[in-house]
Amino acid sequence: MAQPSPGAKLLSLAFIAAVVAALAGAFAYTAGWLSPDRLSGARLVQALAPAGGPALGHRRNHAKGICFTGQFEANGNGVELSRAQVFAQGRYPVVGRFNFSTPDPNAPDATSRVRGLGLQISTPDGQVWRSAMIDPPFFPVATPEAFYALLAASARKDDPDAMKSFAAAHPEIAAFGAWAGSAPWIESYAEETYNSLNTFLFIDKSGASHAVRWSLKPQAEVRSMSAEDFAKLGPDHLAAEIAARVAKEPQRWTLVITVADAGDPTADPSKQWPADRRQVEVGTLVADKIEAERDGPCRDINFDPTILPDGITVSDDPFPAARSAAYARSFNLRTAEEKDYPRGDAQEGTQP
Amino acid sequence: MTRFTIPQRLLHWLMAIAILAMLFVGVGMVSTAAPKYVPLVATHKTLGIAILVLAVLRILVRLKSGTPPLPRDLPEPMRLAAKLSHVALYALMLAMPLLGWGMVSSAGNPVTLLWGIQLPSILPHSDSLHALLWQAHVALAFCFFALILLHIAAALFHALVRRDGVFQSMAGGTPAE
């Protein structure tokens, strides 16, 4: 084997260095290290943190919540829209979580306008349907980028113009502001309507897809009140109330699927569909047991809205993907912080 | 034996593409919250399982077919580096998919690949286990990429500088005169 001349050797070494550098550069670009403005799950989660930093060990948003278990009783009506087993007549086990929008697991109930319900329904075929719904009738903004900008603007407490210029750039926020300002305060998690807001596709047995949104509508009577009266109920009213209520009798919601007409906005959850769209009642959610989150069955569940059974898929709505990325980040962080949110007996003396 | 066998070479180059794609998909998917996040994650899981299957196959083939000897004049430190780096590469080919599969399992998530393929969970649902596996998966991914860069640099060093036939034993052709 002929040895290369010193010149050729140097050239070869330079070539090798160039190959390695090119690969490393492509890797850095792909990882987003050269694009600090790329929106990632990590950046969304960072933007959700309050000024003092996140509550370690907890969900990075909707941090205050309580677990429930129960069943979903499918009536069979959904079978025409989706081949998922969850719509075939039957009873399927459920783990869920009532919560409200806050990064602070100790926030008083009256500090948040947005309440949510995380849901996991499991079926005998091994498939799982997870969903995280909230009670506003539409989302505040049209895109994940706008949601990030909203978080960034509302974090700038020192700049009164930040929210103004955000609202100017994202006029859809006005409708949400109007809802938040005028909607009555509801006294119980059991009386809330929870909406998917995002659009998903149901795939039926023939393979045809139907763009849908869904809502859980309470079977309990809805009692609402002013913000002042709600605040008087106390900082931890919602959890105590739902625990006492479910202990007395199971609470129920009707799962209603709304089917889009051609041309309805499927990619923008800030836009409601017209009220006359076809609605199909596919079953009843029953919550029959409440448990505190700390040692409860919902604690370790990531209610990732892209965890879907065969027969449901994401649509052109960009939010489920963005939420999945952010939820995964939140889950990865909080499961690595278990010591900051200790379970069981370990909690004594460590809570503020 | 001066060359790897044809099946070994095919496996090597197929896996080279798969593993590099895997590492790029991995860092790419966590860098984005765009709609492609969902298919990227599904691709990552599917490709990971494919690599695991190929790695097992490849180790079996290697046990059966053996490897061509390193050049006799290769200095001892390089010989040791070659041996150790290959042990590490094989270990990572097996460990990374298993860590990923374990991570999804211990998160309590269904293990769903492309085309709706469902795999069983291989570990119980556990926060502490998930945290450990996640951290290991991320840290070892960067080690894996660094090791692959080293592997490529060494291969090219054999091809262009030492011209000792090591590169050709996997790539084909004859050393440059």
Interface residues (C-beta under 8 A of the other chain):
Chain A: M1 A2 Q3 P4 K9 S12 L13 F15 I16 V19 V20 L23 A24 A26 F27 T30 A31 G32 S35 R38 L39 S40 G41 A42 R43 L44 G126 Q127 V128 P144 D300 I301 N302 D304 T306 I307 D310 V314 D316 P318 P320 A321 A322 S324 A325 A326 R329 F331 N332 T335 A336 E338
Chain B: L23 F24 V27 G28 V30 S31 T32 A33 A34 P35 K36 Y37 V38 V41 A107 G108 N109 P110 T112 G116 Q118 H125 S126 D127 S128 H130 A131 W134 Q135 F145 L149 I152 A153 L156 F157 L160 V161 R162 R163 D164 G165 P175 A176 E177
